[in-house]
Each structure stands twice: as structure tokens, then as C-alpha cells.
Amino acid sequence: MDKMKIWTGWIDYSATGEGRTIKGIIAQATDEEAFKQKIIENFGDYFAIDSNVEQGIVRNELTEFLWSKQTLDFVAANKEAGTVSITSSVHFNFA
């Protein structure tokens, strides 16, 4: 059986300039393809196509917008303790 690894996926989407959608997921999966399936299950095919994916807990401008430092630290400290899955989504409509 393949060992589960922690992955981070995120997207920053704005098509028309009137709105902005930021989504993120941190979860365990055996490989990148299995993790991409989790993105589809959580955010749908449309957002999954352009999602960024990296192994590990990624800390960047978007992930730190979606989750506090304390949340990311807690996940990092407990990623081997059991099943981890966190998602977040923020949508702004500026119209």
C-alpha cells in the first residue's frame, strides 16, 4: 500500500474582473493524481483545471490568505497523526 503524503492545492480565479474566487485544499493522497481527484470532488472540474498543486504544506500569499499561521502550523505538526483534510473558499463580487 502506498504511503499517504500531504498535498496543497489552490486557485485564484477572476474571469471578468467583476469578481474573484480563491480556493484551497490541504489533504493527504498517495500521489498527485489522487490529490487532483480530491480537488475535483471539493471544487468541481471547472476550478480543478487551473489549480496549482504541490506536495507538502505550501505557504504562499494565497494559502496564508485562506488559513491563519496557527492553522497551517497545526496541520504541519499533526499531518502524520491521522487523516488531514482542510478546505477553504472565498468569493468576492465587485459588481
Contact map, one row per residue, 1 for C-alpha under 8 A:
11100000000000000000000000000000000000000000000000000000000000000000000000000000000000000000000
11110000000000000000000000000100000000000000000000000000000000000000000000000000000000000000000
11111000000000000000000000000100000000000000000000000000000000000000000000000000000000000000000
01111100000000000000000000011110000000000000000000000000000000000000000000000000000000000000000
00111110000000000000000000011110000000000000000000000011000000000000000000000000000000000000000
00011111000000000000000001111000000000000000000000000011100000000000000000000010000000000000000
00001111100000000000000001111001001000000000000000001111100000000000000000000000000000000000000
00000111110000000000000111100000000000000000000000001111110000000000000000000000000000000000000
00000011111000000000000111000000000000100000000000111100000000000000000000000000000000000000000
00000001111100000000011110000000000000000000000000111000000001100000000000000000000000000000000
00000000111110000000111100000000000000000000001001110000000000000000000000000000000000000000000
00000000011111000001111000000000000000000000000000000000000001000000000000000000000000000000000
00000000001111100001110000000000000000000000000000000000000000000000000000000000000000000000000
00000000000111111111100000000000000000000000000000000000000000000000000000000000000000000000000
00000000000011111111000000000000000000000000000000000000000000000000000000000000000000000000000
00000000000001111110000000000000000000000000000000000000000000000000000000000000000000000000000
00000000000001111111000000000000000000000000000000000000000000000000000000000000000000000000000
00000000000001111111000000000000000000000000000000000000000000000000000000000000000000000000111
00000000000001111111100000000000000000000000000000000000000000000000000000000000000000000011111
00000000000111101111110000000000000000000000000000000000000000000000000000000000000000000011100
00000000001111000011111000000000000000000000000000000000000000000000000000000000000000001111000
00000000011110000001111100000000000000000000000000000000000001000100000000000000000000001110000
00000000011100000000111110000000000000000010000000000000000000000100000000000000000000111100000
00000001111000000000011111000000000000000000000000000000000000100100000000000000000000111000000
00000001110000000000001111100000000000100000000000000000000000000000000000000000000011110000000
00000111100000000000000111110000000000000000000000000000100000000000000000000000000111100000000
00000111000000000000000011111000001000000000000000000000000000000000000000000000001111000000000
00011110000000000000000001111100001000000000000000000000000000000000000000000000001110000000000
00011110000000000000000000111111011000000000000000000000000000000000000000000000000000000000000
01111000000000000000000000011111011000000000000000000000000000000000000000000000000000000000000
00011000000000000000000000001111111000000000000000000000000000000000000000000000000000000000000
00000010000000000000000000001111111100000000000000001010000000000000000000000000000000000000000
00000000000000000000000000000011111110000000000000000000000000000000000000000000000000000000000
00000000000000000000000000001111111111000000000000000000000000000000000000000000000000000000000
00000010000000000000000000111111111111100000000000000000000000000000000000000000000000000000000
00000000000000000000000000000001111111110000000100001000000000000000000000000000000000000000000
00000000000000000000000000000000111111111000000000000000000000000000000000000000000000000000000
00000000000000000000000000000000011111111100000000000000000000000000000000000000000000000000000
00000000100000000000000010000000001111111111000100000000000000000000000000000000000000000000000
00000000000000000000000000000000000111111111101100000000000000000000000000000000000000000000000
00000000000000000000000000000000000011111111000000000000000000000000000000000000000000000000000
00000000000000000000000000000000000001111111000000000000000000000000000000000000000000100000000
00000000000000000000001000000000000000111111111100000000000000000000000000000000000000000000000
00000000000000000000000000000000000000111111111100000000000000000000000000000000000000000000000
00000000000000000000000000000000000000010011111110000000000000000000000000000000000000000000000
00000000000000000000000000000000000000000011111111000000000000000000000000000000000000000000000
00000000001000000000000000000000000000010011111111100000000000000000000000000000000000000000000
00000000000000000000000000000000000100110011111111100000000000000000000000000000000000000000000
00000000000000000000000000000000000000000000111111100000000000000000000000000000000000000000000
00000000001000000000000000000000000000000000011111110000000000000000000000000000000000000000000
00000000111000000000000000000000000000000000001111111000000000000000000000000000000000000000000
00000000111000000000000000000000000000000000000001111100000000000000000000000000000000000000000
00000011110000000000000000000001000100000000000000111110000000000000000000000000000000000000000
00000011100000000000000000000000000000000000000000011111110000000000000000000000000000000000000
00001111000000000000000000000001000000000000000000001111110000000000000000000000000000000000000
00001111000000000000000000000000000000000000000000000111110000000000000000000000000000000000000
00000111000000000000000001000000000000000000000000000111111000000000000100010000000000000000000
00000001000000000000000000000000000000000000000000000111111100100000000000000000000000000000000
00000000000000000000000000000000000000000000000000000000111111110000000000000000000000000000000
00000000000000000000000000000000000000000000000000000000011111110000000000000000000000000000000
00000000000000000000000000000000000000000000000000000000001111111000000000000000000000000000000
00000000010100000000010000000000000000000000000000000000001111111100000000000000000000000000000
00000000010000000000000100000000000000000000000000000000011111111110000000000000000000000000000
00000000000000000000000000000000000000000000000000000000001111111111100000000000000000000000000
00000000000000000000000000000000000000000000000000000000000011111111000000000000000000000000000
00000000000000000000011100000000000000000000000000000000000001111111000000000000000000011100000
00000000000000000000000000000000000000000000000000000000000000111111101100000000000000010000000
00000000000000000000000000000000000000000000000000000000000000011111111100000000000000000000000
00000000000000000000000000000000000000000000000000000000000000010011111110000000000000000000000
00000000000000000000000000000000000000000000000000000000000000000001111111000000000000000000000
00000000000000000000000000000000000000000000000000000000000000000011111111100000000000000000000
00000000000000000000000000000000000000000000000000000000100000000011111111110000000000000000000
00000000000000000000000000000000000000000000000000000000000000000000111111111000000000000000000
00000000000000000000000000000000000000000000000000000000000000000000011111111100000000000000000
00000000000000000000000000000000000000000000000000000000000000000000001111111110000100000000000
00000000000000000000000000000000000000000000000000000000100000000000000111111110000000000000000
00000000000000000000000000000000000000000000000000000000000000000000000011111111000000000000000
00000000000000000000000000000000000000000000000000000000000000000000000001111111110000000000000
00000100000000000000000000000000000000000000000000000000000000000000000000111111111100000000000
00000000000000000000000000000000000000000000000000000000000000000000000000001111111000000000000
00000000000000000000000000000000000000000000000000000000000000000000000000000111111000000000000
00000000000000000000000000000000000000000000000000000000000000000000000000000111111100000000000
00000000000000000000000000110000000000000000000000000000000000000000000000000011111110000000000
00000000000000000000000001110000000000000000000000000000000000000000000000100010011111000000000
00000000000000000000000011110000000000000000000000000000000000000000000000000000001111100000000
00000000000000000000000011100000000000000000000000000000000000000000000000000000000111110000000
00000000000000000000001111000000000000000100000000000000000000000000000000000000000011111000000
00000000000000000000001110000000000000000000000000000000000000000110000000000000000001111100000
00000000000000000000111100000000000000000000000000000000000000000100000000000000000000111110000
00000000000000000000111000000000000000000000000000000000000000000100000000000000000000011111000
00000000000000000011110000000000000000000000000000000000000000000000000000000000000000001111100
00000000000000000011100000000000000000000000000000000000000000000000000000000000000000000111110
00000000000000000111000000000000000000000000000000000000000000000000000000000000000000000011111
00000000000000000110000000000000000000000000000000000000000000000000000000000000000000000001111
00000000000000000110000000000000000000000000000000000000000000000000000000000000000000000000111
